[in-house]
Amino acid sequence: MKFSNVVSLITFAFLTSAAPVVYVTNTSFVDQNGTALDGQSTPHIVVGTSDVEKSSLSLSRRSGSGSFQEGTIACSQFPSVDHVVSTDWLGLGGWTSIVNEYHESSSECKDGFHCSYTCEPGYARSQWPSDGGSLGGLYCKNGHLYKSNTNSDSLCTKGTGGAFLKSELSDNVAICMSEGQGFIPTNLEGGATSDIFVPDESYYKVPDQPAPASFYYINNAGVSVKDACVSSDGNSAPLMIGTGHLMSSRGQMVPYVSMRTNPLSSKKTANFKVAIEAPAGGQISGNCTYENGEVRDDIGKIPGDDGICTVNVLSGFAVIRFYN
């Protein structure tokens, strides 16, 4: 078992805006090519909110396809390409936030503003300024959309596939990914499985800074994403999970999954249990579990509010399992 305070990792990023919601219904595990790993049918997702009519979309059509060409799409048109998911219910024309360099907001994508978006599960936005700036998304200039990161050919970056979510609960779990301009919520329905974005060391890498990581606030079962993923500080979530890559003892970068309680949460105990496990044929460096407000490794309870349990994925992938 390897656990460490490598999650100086889990920090509280500034979170400033409303965010998209991706509802994931019953699915199977898939590899990076979208092939089912457990012999079940091709997964489906549903995009919407609890008070908006939901529509089922197949894996091949659940988000935008095709590539993005700079200066060819008007700022008034949402770019439904390259795994981008439109979030019409936010009232921003499909965008998740629209902010300029003075951090002023707008209800429409217009000249001088960064127009942000979300991607399907397992992907994350690739458009971040190469200098490490916080304003991401596409930039509106002369009425048309341009990249804020010309080093990336795509709008969405596929994670490494080193971890998946699996629910054995009857209620949903709202999972809020921390991103510079807001939360990116995933609503994991009861009995569902889903991708989770695991960045490699090249994703949003800033010189002289630690390797990038993704951070997720895990809310109590039964709380809607509309209610859970709107806070600027994540204080309503009792649990936090981090994903990324670490250097193994063999000198190789391998995926990791970390878990800890949220020391700033007003809700100290989640109403479910969590286990980080390896499926048949896979291997992780140990086990992490959460139960009754306590995070444990193979030895026992990890002491203190800052206790972090981290496992490396040595082969295959890790499953983050929610259960009663």
C-alpha positions as CSV (number, residue, x, y, z in Angstrom):
1,M,0.0,0.0,0.0
2,K,1.3,3.4,-0.9
3,F,-0.3,6.4,0.7
4,S,1.2,9.8,1.0
5,N,0.6,13.5,1.3
6,V,1.4,13.7,-2.4
7,V,-2.0,15.3,-2.5
8,S,-0.7,18.6,-1.7
9,L,-2.4,17.5,-4.7
10,I,-5.9,18.0,-3.2
11,T,-6.1,21.8,-2.9
12,F,-9.1,24.1,-3.1
13,A,-9.0,25.7,-6.5
14,F,-11.0,28.9,-7.1
15,L,-14.3,27.9,-8.6
16,T,-16.3,30.8,-10.0
17,S,-19.1,29.8,-12.2
18,A,-22.0,27.4,-12.9
19,A,-21.1,24.3,-14.7
20,P,-22.4,21.6,-17.0
21,V,-24.1,18.3,-16.0
22,V,-23.5,15.0,-17.6
23,Y,-26.0,12.3,-16.5
24,V,-24.7,8.7,-16.8
25,T,-27.2,5.9,-16.9
26,N,-26.6,2.2,-16.7
27,T,-23.5,1.4,-18.8
28,S,-20.6,-1.0,-19.0
29,F,-16.9,-0.3,-18.6
30,V,-15.3,0.7,-21.9
31,D,-11.7,1.0,-23.0
32,Q,-10.3,4.1,-24.8
33,N,-11.8,2.9,-28.1
34,G,-15.3,2.7,-26.6
35,T,-15.2,-1.2,-26.6
36,A,-17.2,-2.8,-23.7
37,L,-14.8,-4.5,-21.3
38,D,-17.4,-6.7,-19.6
39,G,-19.3,-8.1,-22.6
40,Q,-22.3,-5.8,-22.0
41,S,-23.8,-3.4,-24.6
42,T,-22.3,-0.2,-25.7
43,P,-22.8,2.4,-23.0
44,H,-25.3,5.3,-23.2
45,I,-25.4,8.6,-21.4
46,V,-28.1,11.2,-20.9
47,V,-27.5,14.9,-20.9
48,G,-29.8,17.2,-19.0
49,T,-30.9,18.3,-15.5
50,S,-33.5,17.0,-13.2
51,D,-36.1,19.5,-14.4
52,V,-35.2,19.3,-18.1
53,E,-36.3,16.6,-20.4
54,K,-33.5,14.1,-20.8
55,S,-32.6,12.5,-24.2
56,S,-30.6,9.3,-24.6
57,L,-27.5,9.5,-26.8
58,S,-25.4,6.6,-28.0
59,L,-21.7,6.5,-27.4
60,S,-21.0,7.5,-31.0
61,R,-23.4,10.4,-31.0
62,R,-23.5,11.5,-27.3
63,S,-21.3,14.5,-28.0
64,G,-19.9,16.5,-30.9
65,S,-17.8,14.8,-33.6
66,G,-15.4,16.1,-36.1
67,S,-12.6,18.6,-35.7
68,F,-12.5,22.3,-34.8
69,Q,-11.3,24.8,-37.3
70,E,-10.3,28.2,-36.0
71,G,-12.0,31.3,-37.3
72,T,-14.7,29.3,-39.1
73,I,-17.4,29.1,-36.4
74,A,-19.3,32.2,-35.4
75,C,-19.2,33.1,-31.7
76,S,-23.0,32.9,-31.7
77,Q,-22.8,29.2,-32.7
78,F,-21.9,26.5,-30.2
79,P,-19.2,24.2,-31.6
80,S,-20.7,20.7,-31.4
81,V,-17.5,19.0,-32.4
82,D,-14.7,16.9,-30.9
83,H,-16.4,15.3,-27.9
84,V,-17.8,18.7,-26.7
85,V,-21.1,18.5,-24.8
86,S,-23.6,21.4,-25.0
87,T,-25.3,22.5,-21.8
88,D,-28.3,24.4,-23.1
89,W,-30.1,24.4,-19.7
90,L,-27.6,26.9,-18.3
91,G,-29.0,29.6,-20.5
92,L,-25.6,30.5,-22.1
93,G,-26.1,29.0,-25.5
94,G,-24.5,25.7,-24.6
95,W,-21.5,27.2,-22.9
96,T,-20.6,26.6,-19.2
97,S,-19.2,30.0,-18.6
98,I,-18.4,33.2,-20.5
99,V,-15.8,35.4,-18.9
100,N,-13.3,38.1,-20.0
101,E,-9.8,38.9,-18.7
102,Y,-11.4,41.2,-16.1
103,H,-13.5,38.3,-14.8
104,E,-16.6,40.0,-16.0
105,S,-19.4,37.5,-17.1
106,S,-21.7,37.6,-20.1
107,S,-24.8,35.7,-21.1
108,E,-23.5,35.5,-24.7
109,C,-20.2,34.5,-26.3
110,K,-18.9,37.8,-27.8
111,D,-15.7,39.5,-28.7
112,G,-13.1,39.6,-25.9
113,F,-14.6,36.8,-23.9
114,H,-13.4,33.2,-23.2
115,C,-16.3,30.9,-23.8
116,S,-15.9,27.7,-21.9
117,Y,-17.5,24.2,-22.4
118,T,-17.5,20.7,-21.0
119,C,-16.6,17.3,-22.5
120,E,-18.1,13.9,-22.3
121,P,-17.1,11.6,-19.3
122,G,-13.5,10.5,-19.4
123,Y,-12.5,13.7,-21.3
124,A,-11.5,17.1,-20.1
125,R,-11.2,20.5,-21.8
126,S,-7.9,20.9,-23.6
127,Q,-8.3,24.7,-24.2
128,W,-6.2,26.4,-21.4
129,P,-3.7,29.2,-22.0
130,S,-0.2,27.7,-22.4
131,D,1.1,30.2,-19.9
132,G,-0.9,28.5,-17.1
133,G,-3.6,31.2,-17.0
134,S,-6.9,30.4,-15.4
135,L,-9.2,31.5,-18.3
136,G,-9.9,28.6,-20.5
137,G,-12.2,27.8,-23.4
138,L,-12.5,29.3,-26.8
139,Y,-11.7,32.9,-27.4
140,C,-14.1,35.1,-29.4
141,K,-12.4,37.5,-31.7
142,N,-13.9,39.4,-34.7
143,G,-17.1,37.4,-34.3
144,H,-15.4,34.0,-34.6
145,L,-14.0,31.3,-32.3
146,Y,-10.3,30.7,-31.8
147,K,-8.3,28.4,-29.6
148,S,-6.7,29.6,-26.3
149,N,-4.2,26.8,-26.6
150,T,-2.8,26.4,-30.1
151,N,-0.6,23.6,-28.9
152,S,-3.6,21.3,-28.8
153,D,-5.2,19.9,-31.9
154,S,-8.5,19.1,-30.1
155,L,-11.0,20.7,-27.8
156,C,-11.2,17.7,-25.4
157,T,-8.4,15.6,-24.1
158,K,-9.0,11.9,-23.4
159,G,-7.9,10.7,-20.0
160,T,-5.7,7.6,-19.7
161,G,-8.5,5.3,-18.6
162,G,-6.8,4.4,-15.4
163,A,-10.0,4.5,-13.3
164,F,-13.7,4.0,-13.6
165,L,-16.7,4.8,-11.3
166,K,-19.2,2.0,-10.3
167,S,-22.3,2.5,-8.3
168,E,-24.1,-0.2,-6.4
169,L,-26.5,2.3,-4.8
170,S,-30.1,2.9,-5.6
171,D,-29.7,6.7,-5.5
172,N,-27.5,9.0,-7.6
173,V,-24.2,10.4,-6.5
174,A,-23.3,13.9,-7.6
175,I,-19.6,14.1,-8.5
176,C,-18.2,17.6,-9.0
177,M,-14.9,17.9,-10.8
178,S,-13.0,21.1,-9.9
179,E,-12.0,23.2,-12.9
180,G,-10.7,26.7,-13.0
181,Q,-13.9,28.3,-14.2
182,G,-16.4,26.2,-12.2
183,F,-17.5,22.7,-11.4
184,I,-17.9,20.0,-14.1
185,P,-20.6,17.7,-12.6
186,T,-21.2,14.1,-13.3
187,N,-24.4,12.6,-12.1
188,L,-23.7,8.9,-11.5
189,E,-27.1,7.1,-11.4
190,G,-27.7,4.2,-9.1
191,G,-26.4,1.0,-10.6
192,A,-24.3,2.8,-13.2
193,T,-20.7,2.8,-14.3
194,S,-18.8,5.7,-15.8
195,D,-15.5,7.0,-17.0
196,I,-13.6,9.4,-14.8
197,F,-10.9,11.7,-16.2
198,V,-7.4,10.6,-15.3
199,P,-4.8,13.1,-16.6
200,D,-1.3,12.1,-17.6
201,E,1.7,14.3,-16.8
202,S,1.4,16.3,-20.0
203,Y,-2.2,17.6,-19.3
204,Y,-2.2,21.4,-18.4
205,K,1.5,21.1,-17.4
206,V,2.9,24.4,-16.0
207,P,6.7,24.7,-15.8
208,D,8.2,24.2,-12.3
209,Q,4.8,23.0,-11.0
210,P,3.8,19.5,-9.8
211,A,2.3,17.0,-12.3
212,P,-1.4,17.9,-13.1
213,A,-4.2,16.1,-11.2
214,S,-8.0,16.1,-11.3
215,F,-10.0,16.7,-8.1
216,Y,-13.5,15.5,-7.5
217,Y,-15.9,16.5,-4.7
218,I,-18.1,13.5,-3.8
219,N,-21.5,14.4,-2.4
220,N,-24.0,12.4,-0.4
221,A,-26.2,10.0,-2.4
222,G,-29.5,11.4,-3.4
223,V,-28.3,15.0,-3.7
224,S,-28.9,16.4,-7.2
225,V,-26.0,17.8,-9.2
226,K,-28.0,21.0,-9.6
227,D,-27.8,21.5,-5.8
228,A,-24.4,19.9,-5.2
229,C,-22.1,21.4,-7.9
230,V,-22.8,25.1,-7.5
231,S,-20.8,26.0,-4.4
232,S,-17.6,27.9,-4.8
233,D,-15.8,25.9,-2.2
234,G,-17.2,22.3,-2.3
235,N,-18.0,22.5,1.4
236,S,-21.1,20.4,1.2
237,A,-19.2,17.3,-0.1
238,P,-18.0,15.0,2.7
239,L,-15.4,13.2,0.5
240,M,-12.8,14.1,-2.1
241,I,-11.1,11.9,-4.8
242,G,-8.0,12.8,-6.9
243,T,-6.6,11.2,-10.0
244,G,-3.4,11.6,-11.9
245,H,0.0,10.0,-12.5
246,L,2.9,9.3,-10.1
247,M,6.4,7.9,-10.6
248,S,6.4,4.3,-9.5
249,S,9.3,2.5,-7.7
250,R,10.2,1.1,-11.1
251,G,10.7,4.6,-12.5
252,Q,7.6,4.6,-14.6
253,M,4.7,7.0,-14.5
254,V,1.5,5.1,-13.5
255,P,-2.1,6.2,-12.8
256,Y,-3.1,6.8,-9.2
257,V,-6.3,7.3,-7.3
258,S,-6.4,9.2,-4.0
259,M,-9.2,9.5,-1.4
260,R,-9.6,11.7,1.6
261,T,-12.3,13.2,3.8
262,N,-13.0,16.9,3.1
263,P,-11.7,18.8,6.1
264,L,-13.8,21.8,5.3
265,S,-17.1,20.0,4.8
266,S,-20.1,20.7,6.9
267,K,-21.2,17.1,6.2
268,K,-18.6,14.9,7.9
269,T,-19.9,11.5,7.0
270,A,-21.2,10.3,3.6
271,N,-24.3,8.1,3.5
272,F,-22.5,5.3,1.6
273,K,-19.2,3.4,1.6
274,V,-16.4,3.5,-1.0
275,A,-13.8,1.1,-2.0
276,I,-11.0,1.5,-4.6
277,E,-10.3,-1.9,-6.1
278,A,-8.8,-3.7,-9.0
279,P,-11.1,-5.9,-11.2
280,A,-10.1,-9.4,-12.2
281,G,-6.9,-9.2,-14.3
282,G,-5.9,-5.8,-12.9
283,Q,-3.5,-4.9,-10.1
284,I,-3.3,-1.9,-7.8
285,S,-0.7,-1.3,-5.0
286,G,-3.2,-1.8,-2.2
287,N,-6.8,-1.0,-1.2
288,C,-8.4,2.2,0.0
289,T,-11.8,2.2,1.7
290,Y,-14.2,4.8,3.2
291,E,-16.8,4.0,5.8
292,N,-18.5,6.1,8.6
293,G,-16.3,9.1,8.0
294,E,-13.0,7.2,8.0
295,V,-10.5,6.5,5.3
296,R,-8.6,3.3,5.7
297,D,-5.8,1.5,3.9
298,D,-4.6,-2.2,4.3
299,I,-3.2,-1.4,7.8
300,G,-6.2,0.5,9.2
301,K,-7.6,3.9,9.7
302,I,-5.4,6.8,8.4
303,P,-5.2,9.3,11.3
304,G,-6.1,12.9,11.1
305,D,-8.4,15.0,8.9
306,D,-5.6,15.3,6.4
307,G,-5.2,11.5,6.0
308,I,-4.9,10.5,2.4
309,C,-5.0,7.0,0.9
310,T,-3.3,6.7,-2.5
311,V,-3.1,3.6,-4.7
312,N,-1.1,3.2,-7.8
313,V,-2.6,1.3,-10.8
314,L,0.0,-1.2,-11.7
315,S,-2.0,-2.9,-14.5
316,G,-5.4,-2.6,-15.9
317,F,-7.5,0.0,-14.1
318,A,-8.9,0.9,-10.7
319,V,-12.6,0.8,-9.9
320,I,-14.0,3.4,-7.5
321,R,-17.0,1.5,-6.1
322,F,-19.9,3.1,-4.2
323,Y,-22.0,0.8,-2.1
324,N,-24.1,0.5,1.1
